[in-house]
Amino acid sequence: MMDEILRWVATAGTIGAGLVLAARARPRITGWAFVVLSAASIIWIIVGYLTAEYALMVQNVVVTLINLFGIYRWLIWKGKV
């Protein structure tokens, strides 16, 4: 039951943040979309662990690293584009 709730939370977060990225929102909002995507990826890692879906875990470890780069790029880095 808990893994099903986590799946839906991660799904909603991924869809919502994906829509923000696709809309090419303002940079600050885009950065926060990467924060939501990172949280969703971490939830997917937890779901993968709980359900012994190791491919899901590995995929989302990589996706989390990509999202952390997005956070750095859109919320932290102050250089020129």
Order of alpha helices (4+ residues) and beta strands (2+ residues): alpha-alpha-alpha
